[in-house]
């Protein structure tokens, strides 16, 4: 079952890459100015499902044998968004209500456990959405009930609720665009964080009907390479190499002023080299998102 999951995920990843680099459009150039200030957002509902597959390999040492572990996490949520107000600068003050949220973790050949998110149902948070898709002033999640992940026995950081909305709003360039247009913009970082954002390269692939809506299909890609040193509990230095690549395809409705669907794939690898041990961690994440108005 796990091998079929990996194969299916790899096929989808390759398919998204082919969309990214093989898309051609021969229609005459027409200009658009997509904006989040455009349509009526009296109420919209977003469901997102995603799967994380993590493979951890620990190299053999003089004292221990090599080990391999696979962990699968099925996660998702259903959120209801309400536009509380539109501001003169094109931004919106938004409210988000949780209808459902889930996180189930299973280990290959081992146990399965699901976090109990029922206390979060009905809880609300607010944020400001700028005209270009930047998210600011996220509030309310700080008082959400503490949720424990039974697979680790630890509380899930409440910043997890901030990340739920972090990748739902592609950054718009704030100027007229056409098929083939490209631009770059920083990715989401939780407000107040000192972490440097990834830089995404956007490209308009074509104009297409999606879920009955007249949409621009917009591709966003990014990659990162990071090297750093960390200190192990025994005081020795651990060298950590992180690499990742990400592909997102948004379907942005010109009338609604919002995406109506999203496919998102992320691959990452982390190699940790300590004094006596090398650990290789590979992660594949696949997201699917739908919006109803």
C-alpha positions as CSV (number, residue, x, y, z in Angstrom):
1,X,0.0,0.0,0.0
2,X,2.8,2.4,0.9
3,X,4.7,1.7,-2.3
4,X,1.5,2.5,-4.3
5,X,1.1,5.7,-2.4
6,X,4.7,6.7,-3.1
7,X,4.3,5.9,-6.8
8,X,1.0,7.8,-7.1
9,X,2.6,10.8,-5.4
10,X,5.6,10.7,-7.7
11,X,3.3,10.5,-10.8
12,X,1.4,13.5,-9.5
13,X,4.6,15.4,-8.8
14,X,5.9,14.7,-12.4
15,X,2.5,15.8,-13.8
16,X,2.7,19.1,-12.0
17,X,6.2,19.6,-13.3
18,X,5.1,18.9,-16.8
19,X,2.3,21.5,-16.4
20,X,5.0,24.0,-15.1
21,X,7.4,23.6,-18.0
22,X,5.3,22.2,-20.8
23,X,2.3,24.6,-20.9
24,X,1.8,26.4,-24.2
25,X,-0.9,28.9,-25.1
26,X,-1.3,30.3,-28.6
27,X,-4.2,32.7,-27.9
28,X,-3.7,36.4,-28.4
29,X,-2.5,38.3,-25.4
30,X,-5.2,39.7,-23.2
31,X,-4.5,41.7,-20.1
32,X,-6.0,41.1,-16.7
33,X,-5.8,42.7,-13.3
34,X,-6.8,40.1,-10.7
35,X,-7.5,41.5,-7.3
36,X,-8.7,40.3,-3.9
37,X,-10.9,43.4,-3.8
38,X,-13.0,42.1,-6.7
39,X,-16.0,39.8,-5.9
40,X,-18.5,39.4,-3.1
41,X,-17.2,37.4,-0.2
42,X,-20.3,37.3,1.9
43,X,-19.4,33.7,2.8
44,X,-17.0,31.1,1.3
45,X,-15.9,27.7,2.5
46,X,-12.5,26.1,2.0
47,X,-11.6,22.5,2.4
48,X,-8.0,21.4,2.2
49,X,-6.7,17.8,2.5
50,X,-3.1,16.9,2.6
51,X,-0.8,13.9,3.1
52,X,2.7,13.9,4.6
53,X,4.9,10.9,4.0
54,X,8.2,11.0,5.9
55,X,11.0,8.4,5.6
56,X,13.8,8.5,8.1
57,X,16.9,6.4,7.6
58,X,19.6,6.2,10.3
59,X,23.0,4.9,9.2
60,X,24.6,2.1,11.1
61,X,27.3,2.9,13.6
62,X,29.9,0.8,15.5
63,X,27.2,0.2,18.2
64,X,23.9,0.3,16.4
65,X,22.3,-1.2,13.3
66,X,20.8,0.9,10.5
67,X,17.1,1.7,10.9
68,X,14.3,2.9,8.5
69,X,11.0,4.4,9.6
70,X,8.0,5.6,7.6
71,X,5.3,7.9,9.0
72,X,2.2,8.9,7.1
73,X,0.1,11.8,8.3
74,X,-3.4,12.5,6.8
75,X,-4.5,16.1,7.7
76,X,-7.0,18.7,6.7
77,X,-9.7,21.2,7.6
78,X,-12.9,22.8,6.6
79,X,-13.0,26.5,7.2
80,X,-15.7,29.2,6.6
81,X,-14.4,32.7,5.7
82,X,-16.4,35.8,6.1
83,X,-15.4,39.2,4.8
84,X,-16.1,41.6,7.7
85,X,-15.1,44.8,5.8
86,X,-13.4,46.2,2.8
87,X,-11.0,49.0,3.3
88,X,-10.0,51.9,1.1
89,X,-6.6,50.5,0.4
90,X,-8.1,47.3,-1.1
91,X,-7.5,45.1,2.0
92,X,-10.2,43.1,3.7
93,X,-10.7,42.3,7.4
94,X,-11.6,38.6,7.5
95,X,-13.0,36.1,10.0
96,X,-12.4,32.4,9.9
97,X,-14.5,29.7,11.6
98,X,-13.4,26.1,12.0
99,X,-16.0,23.6,10.9
100,X,-13.6,20.6,11.0
101,X,-9.9,19.8,11.5
102,X,-8.1,16.5,11.6
103,X,-4.7,14.9,11.9
104,X,-4.1,11.2,11.8
105,X,-0.6,9.7,12.1
106,X,0.3,6.1,11.3
107,X,3.7,4.3,11.4
108,X,4.4,1.6,8.9
109,X,4.1,-1.7,10.8
110,X,3.2,0.2,14.0
111,X,0.5,2.2,15.6
112,X,-2.0,4.8,14.4
113,X,-3.3,7.8,16.4
114,X,-5.6,10.8,15.7
115,X,-5.5,14.2,17.4
116,X,-8.9,15.2,18.9
117,X,-9.7,18.6,17.3
118,X,-13.4,18.6,18.4
119,X,-12.8,21.5,20.9
120,X,-11.7,23.7,18.0
121,X,-15.0,23.4,16.1
122,X,-16.8,26.7,16.0
123,X,-13.7,28.7,17.1
124,X,-12.9,31.8,15.2
125,X,-9.9,33.9,14.4
126,X,-9.4,37.1,12.3
127,X,-6.8,38.5,10.0
128,X,-6.3,41.2,7.5
129,X,-5.8,40.3,3.8
130,X,-4.0,43.0,1.8
131,X,-4.8,43.7,-1.8
132,X,-1.8,41.7,-3.0
133,X,-2.5,38.6,-0.9
134,X,-0.3,39.4,2.1
135,X,-1.7,38.2,5.4
136,X,-1.3,40.4,8.5
137,X,-2.7,40.8,12.0
138,X,-3.7,37.1,12.6
139,X,-5.6,37.1,16.0
140,X,-7.7,34.8,18.0
141,X,-5.8,31.5,17.7
142,X,-3.8,32.2,20.8
143,X,-6.9,31.4,22.9
144,X,-7.8,28.2,21.1
145,X,-7.9,25.0,23.2
146,X,-4.7,23.1,23.5
147,X,-4.6,20.1,21.2
148,X,-2.3,17.1,22.0
149,X,-0.8,15.0,19.2
150,X,-1.1,11.5,20.5
151,X,1.7,10.2,18.3
152,X,4.1,12.4,20.2
153,X,2.2,13.1,23.5
154,X,3.0,16.8,23.0
155,X,0.8,19.8,22.5
156,X,0.6,21.0,18.9
157,X,1.9,24.6,18.7
158,X,-1.0,27.0,18.2
159,X,1.0,28.6,15.3
160,X,-0.3,25.6,13.4
161,X,-3.7,27.4,13.1
162,X,-1.9,30.3,11.5
163,X,-0.3,28.1,8.9
164,X,-3.8,26.8,8.0
165,X,-4.4,30.0,6.0
166,X,-0.8,30.7,5.0
167,X,-0.9,29.2,1.5
168,X,-4.5,30.0,0.4
169,X,-3.8,33.4,-1.1
170,X,-1.4,33.6,-4.1
171,X,0.5,36.9,-4.2
172,X,-0.7,39.2,-7.0
173,X,1.6,41.6,-8.7
174,X,-0.7,44.7,-8.5
175,X,-0.4,45.5,-12.2
176,X,-1.9,44.3,-15.4
177,X,-0.8,40.8,-16.4
178,X,-1.4,38.5,-19.4
179,X,-0.8,34.8,-20.3
180,X,2.9,34.1,-19.7
181,X,3.5,37.0,-17.3
182,X,5.9,36.3,-14.5
183,X,6.7,37.9,-11.1
184,X,8.3,37.1,-7.8
185,X,7.0,37.6,-4.3
186,X,7.9,36.4,-0.8
187,X,6.0,33.4,0.7
188,X,4.0,33.3,3.9
189,X,5.7,33.7,7.3
190,X,3.7,33.8,10.5
191,X,3.4,37.4,11.7
192,X,6.1,38.3,14.2
193,X,8.5,35.6,13.0
194,X,12.2,36.3,12.2
195,X,12.3,33.5,9.7
196,X,13.2,34.5,6.2
197,X,10.4,33.7,3.7
198,X,10.9,31.6,0.6
199,X,10.7,33.6,-2.7
200,X,8.1,32.2,-5.1
201,X,8.2,32.7,-8.9
202,X,4.8,33.1,-10.3
203,X,3.7,32.5,-13.9
204,X,0.3,32.8,-15.6
205,X,-0.2,29.6,-17.6
206,X,-3.6,30.1,-19.2
207,X,-7.2,31.1,-18.9
208,X,-9.4,28.2,-18.1
209,X,-12.8,27.2,-16.7
210,X,-12.6,25.6,-13.2
211,X,-15.6,24.6,-11.1
212,X,-17.7,26.8,-13.3
213,X,-15.6,29.8,-12.8
214,X,-13.6,31.9,-15.3
215,X,-10.0,31.5,-14.0
216,X,-6.4,32.2,-14.5
217,X,-4.3,29.2,-13.9
218,X,-1.2,30.5,-12.0
219,X,1.9,28.5,-11.2
220,X,4.1,29.2,-8.2
221,X,7.4,27.5,-7.6
222,X,10.2,27.8,-5.1
223,X,13.3,25.9,-3.8
224,X,15.6,26.3,-0.8
225,X,19.0,25.0,0.2
226,X,20.1,25.6,3.7
227,X,23.1,24.5,5.7
228,X,23.5,25.1,9.5
229,X,25.2,23.8,12.6
230,X,23.3,22.7,15.7
231,X,24.5,21.5,19.1
232,X,23.5,18.0,20.2
233,X,22.5,17.2,23.8
234,X,26.0,15.8,24.4
235,X,27.6,19.1,23.4
236,X,28.9,17.9,20.0
237,X,28.2,19.8,16.7
238,X,25.7,18.4,14.2
239,X,25.8,19.6,10.6
240,X,22.4,19.9,9.0
241,X,21.7,20.2,5.3
242,X,18.2,21.0,4.2
243,X,16.9,21.1,0.6
244,X,13.3,21.5,-0.6
245,X,11.3,22.2,-3.7
246,X,7.7,23.3,-4.0
247,X,5.1,23.5,-6.9
248,X,1.7,25.2,-6.5
249,X,-1.0,25.5,-9.1
250,X,-3.7,28.1,-8.3
251,X,-7.0,28.6,-10.2
252,X,-7.8,32.2,-9.5
253,X,-11.4,33.4,-10.4
254,X,-11.4,36.8,-12.1
255,X,-15.0,37.4,-11.0
256,X,-14.7,36.2,-7.4
257,X,-11.4,37.7,-6.7
258,X,-10.3,34.5,-5.0
259,X,-8.8,31.1,-5.9
260,X,-11.4,28.4,-6.4
261,X,-9.0,25.4,-6.3
262,X,-5.3,24.6,-5.6
263,X,-2.9,21.7,-6.1
264,X,0.3,21.8,-4.1
265,X,3.3,19.5,-3.9
266,X,6.3,19.8,-1.6
267,X,9.4,17.7,-1.4
268,X,12.2,18.1,1.2
269,X,15.3,16.3,2.4
270,X,17.3,16.9,5.6
271,X,20.6,15.2,6.3
272,X,21.9,15.5,9.8
273,X,25.6,14.5,10.4
274,X,26.6,14.1,13.9
275,X,29.8,12.8,15.6
276,X,28.6,9.2,15.5
277,X,25.4,9.2,13.5
278,X,24.0,10.3,10.1
279,X,20.2,10.7,9.8
280,X,18.5,11.2,6.4
281,X,14.9,12.4,6.4
282,X,12.8,12.7,3.2
283,X,9.4,14.2,3.2
284,X,6.7,14.4,0.5
285,X,3.6,16.4,1.0
286,X,0.6,16.6,-1.4
287,X,-2.3,19.1,-0.9
288,X,-5.6,19.4,-2.6
289,X,-7.9,22.4,-1.9
290,X,-11.4,23.3,-3.1
291,X,-13.5,26.5,-2.5
292,X,-17.2,27.0,-2.5
293,X,-19.0,30.3,-2.4
